Amino acid sequence: MKAKTRTQLASEYGVSRKTLYNWLKNHNIVLGKGQLTPSDQKKIIDKLGPPDKYNG
C-alpha cells in the first residue's frame, strides 16, 4: 500500500471528498495533514471497512 490523497481514497469508496471527511469525523478518526500514509489508510479501513464493501 502506498500513500494516497483523501480525494483518491474517497474515489475508491465511491463518495466525494466532503463525504469522506464527514465519515472520518463521525468515526472519530483524526489524521494529520497531507497524504494518507499506509497506517492512516489502515485506521480508516479498520473503522469503515474496505472500499469494495461500498462499491459492490
Secondary structure, 3 states (H helix, E strand, C coil): CCCECHHHHHHHHCCCHHHHHHHHHHCCCCCCCCCECHHHHHHHHHHHCCCHHHHC
